[in-house]
Amino acid sequence: MSGARSSGWWTGFVIVVGLATAVSSARTTDAGAASAPQPEKAALMVVIAHPDDEAYFPGLLPYVSQVRKLPVVFIVLTSGEAGIEPRGNRELREEEQRRACRIYGLPHEPLFARFTDGAWQGTLEENWKLWGGESKAAEWLAQQIRRYRPDVIVTHALDGESGHPNHVGCALSVTKAFAWAADASALPADAASDALAPWQAKKLYVHRWPTRPLAFRQDVPVAPGSKTCLEIGEIGGREHVSQGYATRPFAELDAPGVSRFGLYATTVGADSDGAGDLFEHIDLSVYQEKTGAQF
């Protein structure tokens, strides 16, 4: 297994330019509305460490789900139970994230992997221990990539933005999972991995990665004359009440209206300079009939 992971998986195929069971059935929300099942195939997979970490790119989910009308799988690796008093109340933080996602326009719920949350003062080594080992989250994520077959994946900065070891562990796990999901020999043999065919996602964007930068603008309206994706992100972010966002701004942007990503890995070539399109070079016609996806 370890040998397969170090065999130069990108040679001739992927150009490197630079984690709890997934819930897929419909669920009735506390508001009484039934949430949709997870999509059979996702155009975008977003992976963050805690409920509320979408603050780094708050307009992304409204943009992809409401403007582009593309299916999204939104994964939260921990439930943020260390960031609330009394500690351990993961149910509250998960419900806050669900409420936010309804405002963002996601028809289905986020997936909570429920890896153990850790304090930001900790170390990466301590984080791996909390998560059951350095490979556990990456293996789980690779299975989700195989299950939902995303075209594009987005995650945290490799330095964790603020240096938070949960963020760093999340980003590192996603970069590994991007490769392992495509490698039939990379995952431990078990029923879950054996039942899912390998899948190669086409692009991996890492927040603030310096190579092949992409400036993602979030100040575009969802519809003519309506609120912008960023404004909707701010409104949704207020649902993270336990973190104080009901009374303070939510977005943590890299520039006014902008989150900066870098194209960490791609199988479809580099992005055009200044295009700012996460889905450039990807055929989205498979989604048009079902969702009315915008190209």
N, C-alpha and C positions, 0 to 999 in steps of 0.2 A: 504493500500500500504506500509506504513512504517513498519507495523508489519511483513509483509511478508519478508521484507529485513533484519530483525534482528532475523530470526527464526532458525539460525544455518544451513544454506543451504548446508554445506559440509558434515554433519553427514551421514556416511554410503555410501557416494557417491563420493564427491570430497575431496581429501586429500590436505589440505593447508600446504605447506611446506615453509612455510615462514610465437554528439555531431555532416537551410541549409539542403538540400536534396541531397542524394547521386546521382551522375551522373552515369548511367550504359549504356547509349547508345553510339554508335560509334560517334566520333567527328573528323572533319578534322583539322589537326594541321596547324600551320603557315608555315610549310615546305611543305605542300601539301599532306602529307601522312595521310591516315585515321587511327586513333587509333582504336584498338579493343574494344569491349564492355568489361565491367568487367566480370570476370569469374563467372559462375553460382555457383561454389563452390571453395573456396580458401583453399590451404594447409596452407598458412601463411597469417596472418594479422599483419601489422606493423603500430603502432599508435604513431605519434610524435606531438609535440606542434606547431612547426613552419617549414616553408620551410628552409631547410639546417640542421635541427636537425638530419638527418641521418648521420651527421659527427661522431656521437658517435659509429656507426657501419657501416661504409661506404661500406664495402664489402658484407654486408648481402644481399641487393637486387640483385646485380650481381650474387652472389653465388646461391641463390634460383632460380632465373629466368633463368640463363644461364647454370650453372653447373648441378643443380638438375632438371631443367626444370619443376618446379612446379608453379602452379598459385598463385599469390600474390595479395592481396588487400592492398594498401598503403594509409593510412589516415593521413591527416594533419589537426589538429584541428583548428588552426588559420592560417591566411594568412600572418602573419608577418608584418602587415601594420604599427605597431609602431616602427619597426626597420629600417625605410627607410625615407629619406628626399626627397620631402615633405612627411610628414606622411600621411598614408591612401592609398598609392599606392599599393593596394593588387594585382592588375592585373600584375604588373611587377614581384613581388615575386612569384606569382603562375606560371607565364610563365617560370621563371628561374627553378622552381621545375619540370615543365613538361619537359623542355630540359634535365635536369639532368636525369630524369627517362628514357628517350629514350636511353641515353648512358648506363644506368644500364642494359638495356635490357627488361624493362617492355613493353609489347605490348599494354597496355592500360594506361590511365591517372591516376594520383593520385586523391583521393577524398578529396575535400576541404570542411570541415564542416563550416568554416567561423565564428567560435566563435570569439569574439572580442579579439584582441591582446592587451597585457598589458605590461607595462615597467617592466624590471627585478627588479627594486628597490621596487616594490609594495609588498603587502602582499597576502597571500592565500585568506583571506576574501575579499579583493578587487577583486581578480581574480574571485571568485564565483559571485560577483555582476555583473562584466562585462559579465559573461556567463549566466546570468539570473537565478542564483541559484545554490546551491551545487549539485543538482541532474541532471541538464539539460544535461550536456555533457555525463554523464554516461547513461542516458536514450537513448540519440541519438546513442551512441556507442553500447548499447545492441541491438538496432534495426539493426544496421549494422552487428553485429555478427549473428543475426538470419537470415539476408538476405543472407550473403555470406558463412556462416557455416564453418569458419576456423577450422582447426585442432589445430593450434598453433598460439598464439598471443604474440607479443613482444612489449615492450614499455619502456619508460624512467625509470630512477632511482626514487625511492620514495622521495629522497631528492632533486630531480630536477637537479642532477649533479652539477650545479653551484648554486643551491638554487633558480633558477628562478621560480616564482609562477606559470607561465604557464606550465612549465615542471612538477612541483609537482601536479598541478591540473589535468594534462593529465594522469599521472601515477595513481593517486588515482581514477580517473574516469574509467580507464581501469580495475582496480581491482574490482570495483563495477560492471561494465558492464559484466565482465566474469561470475559473479554469477547471475545477473539479467536476462541475456539472456536465462539462463536455467530454470528460474522460471516463470511459466505461470501467476502467480499473481503479479509479481514484477513491471510491467510497468503500467503507467496510461492507462485507456481504451481510445483508439482512433483508427482511421482507420488504421494507419500505424502499430501499435503494434498488433492489432487484426488479421491482414492479414498475419503475420509472425509467424510460429510455433516456440516454444522454441528450443534453440540449446545449447548443452553443448560442448564447446571447450574442447579439451583434455589436453592442456598444456598452462600455462601462464608463460612467462619468463619476469622478470623485470631486467633492466640494473643495474648491481652492487649489486643485492640482495645477501646477504651473505650466505643464506641457500641453500644447494644443488647447489654449483657453477658449472657453465659450461663455459669453455674457448673456445670461438668461434674463430677459426683461419680464417683469411681472405687473407692470402698470398698464396692461392692455385690458380693455373692457371685455367682460364676458359676452355681452351683446351690445349693439349700438345704443348709446345713451344709458347704459347700465353701470353698475359698479365694476371696478377693475378687479382682476384676479388678486392683486395685492390687498385691496380693501376687503375682499371676501376672506382672504387669509387672516387678516387682522381680526375680523368679526369672529371667525371660527376659533382663533387662538384665545379669545376671551373665555372660552369654555374651560380652559385650564385654570380654573379658579384657585385650586390648591397651591398653585405656583405663583399666585399674585397677579396673573395677567388680566383679571377683570378690571384692574385699575391702572395698568401701565401698558405701554406699547409692547406688541408681541414680536414683530419682525426684527431679526438681527441680520440685516442685509450687508453686502460687501460694498455697495454704492447705492445711491438713490434709485430705488426701483429695480435693482439688479442683484442677482446672486451669481457668483462666478464659479464655474466648474472647469475641469480639465478632462479631456478625453484620455482616460488612463489606458483603455484597451479598445480595439476595434477590429472587426473582420470585414468591414465595408469601406475602409479607407478613411482618410482624414476629412474633417469638416471644412467647408469653404470658409475663408476668412470673413468674419463679420456676419455670418448667416444667423447665428444664434438659435439654430433649430436642432433640438435633441434628436429629432427623427430624420434628419437629412440622410439621404442614400438608403432609406428603408422603405420597402414596398408596404404601404398601409392599406392596400385595396382589400385585404382579407377582412378588415374591420368595417368597411363602408356599408355593406348591406345590413349588418346587424345593428350598428350603432349610429349610422349617418356620419361617420368619422370625417373630419375635415383634413384635407391634405395640405 
